[in-house]
Amino acid sequence: MRSIKPFRETVQMLLDAEGISRRELIRRGERHSDDPRSMGVLHPVLSEGAKPSIGLIEFVAAALLIEPETFAEYRMWQARRLFDPSDDEIGGFDAAIKNLQALEAISAEADLPLPAARVAGRRGGKGNGRGKASPS
């Protein structure tokens, strides 16, 4: 399964399918992970929609005996890493540039324009690229 729903919805669906509570999820996670979590960490994510950390996603996946790639947020994190020049696991700057060039080629081939860059401080008005309005 590769969910396209937000983490909290996917987790709730999986808990309902397994017939387990959030407390049981924590207990299972503690058995399958070296990273102890508590309801205090899980509650804001599942109840209030707070952004899950990668560690929490991995913890929940271990507790449910599923791959973390089940969760859309985890797959998006993996995709972002491909373009991170400081990530030595992907090969640093050179690998990030190659990945960017591949994305640009695929995007152009499929006629899917990449989103335009946003200039800081610019909200639809004229700007000079430094976050200040240009003199008219």
C-alpha positions in Angstrom: 0.0 0.0 0.0 1.2 3.5 -0.9 -1.1 6.0 0.7 -1.8 9.4 -0.9 -3.7 10.5 2.2 -2.1 12.6 5.0 -0.2 10.7 7.7 -2.8 11.1 10.4 -5.6 9.7 8.1 -3.5 6.8 6.9 -2.5 5.9 10.5 -6.1 6.0 11.7 -7.2 3.9 8.7 -4.5 1.3 9.6 -5.3 1.4 13.3 -9.0 0.8 12.5 -8.1 -2.1 10.1 -5.9 -3.7 12.7 -8.4 -3.0 15.5 -5.8 -1.4 17.8 -5.6 1.7 19.9 -3.0 4.4 19.9 -1.7 3.1 23.1 -1.2 -0.3 21.6 0.5 1.4 18.6 3.0 2.9 21.1 3.5 -0.5 22.8 4.1 -2.2 19.5 6.5 0.5 18.4 8.6 0.2 21.5 9.0 -3.6 20.8 10.1 -3.0 17.2 12.1 0.2 17.4 15.1 1.5 19.3 13.4 4.9 19.4 10.9 5.1 22.3 8.0 7.4 21.7 5.1 8.5 23.9 1.5 9.5 23.5 2.8 13.1 24.0 4.6 12.9 20.7 2.0 10.9 18.8 -1.1 12.7 20.0 -0.5 16.2 18.4 0.3 14.5 15.1 -2.8 12.2 15.0 -5.3 14.5 16.7 -4.2 17.9 15.7 -2.5 17.3 12.4 0.9 18.4 13.5 3.7 17.6 11.0 5.1 14.1 11.7 8.9 13.8 12.0 10.7 11.2 9.9 11.5 9.4 13.1 7.9 9.2 14.1 6.9 7.9 10.7 9.6 5.2 10.9 8.4 4.4 14.5 4.8 4.0 13.4 5.8 1.9 10.4 7.9 -0.4 12.6 5.0 -0.7 15.1 2.6 -1.7 12.3 5.2 -3.9 10.6 4.9 -1.9 7.3 7.4 0.0 5.3 7.7 3.8 6.0 7.2 4.4 2.3 3.6 3.5 2.9 3.2 7.1 4.1 3.1 9.9 1.5 5.1 12.3 3.7 8.0 9.8 3.9 8.1 9.4 0.1 8.0 13.2 -0.3 10.9 13.5 2.2 12.8 10.9 0.1 12.1 13.0 -3.1 13.3 16.2 -1.4 16.5 14.5 -0.4 17.3 13.9 -4.0 17.8 17.6 -4.5 19.7 18.4 -1.3 23.3 19.3 -2.2 24.3 18.8 1.5 23.1 15.2 1.6 26.2 13.0 1.2 24.1 9.8 1.0 22.8 10.9 -2.4 26.3 12.0 -3.6 26.3 15.7 -2.6 26.0 18.6 -4.9 26.9 16.8 -8.2 24.2 14.2 -7.6 21.7 16.8 -6.6 22.4 18.7 -9.9 22.0 15.5 -12.0 18.7 14.8 -10.3 17.5 18.3 -10.9 18.5 18.1 -14.6 16.6 14.8 -14.9 13.5 16.3 -13.3 13.7 19.3 -15.6 14.0 17.0 -18.7 11.1 14.9 -17.6 9.1 18.0 -16.9 9.8 19.5 -20.3 9.1 16.2 -22.1 5.8 15.8 -20.3 4.9 19.5 -20.8 4.6 19.9 -17.0 6.1 23.2 -16.1 7.9 23.4 -12.7 6.5 25.9 -10.3 7.9 29.4 -10.6 10.3 30.5 -7.9 8.8 32.8 -5.3 10.7 35.9 -4.3 10.7 36.5 -0.6 8.4 39.3 0.4 6.7 39.4 -3.0 2.9 39.0 -2.9 1.6 39.5 -6.4 2.9 43.1 -6.7 5.9 44.5 -8.4 9.2 43.6 -6.8 12.9 44.1 -7.4 13.8 40.5 -6.4 15.1 41.7 -2.9 11.7 41.6 -1.2 11.1 45.3 -1.6 8.7 46.9 -4.0 10.2 48.5 -7.1 9.7 52.2 -7.5 6.9 52.9 -10.0 
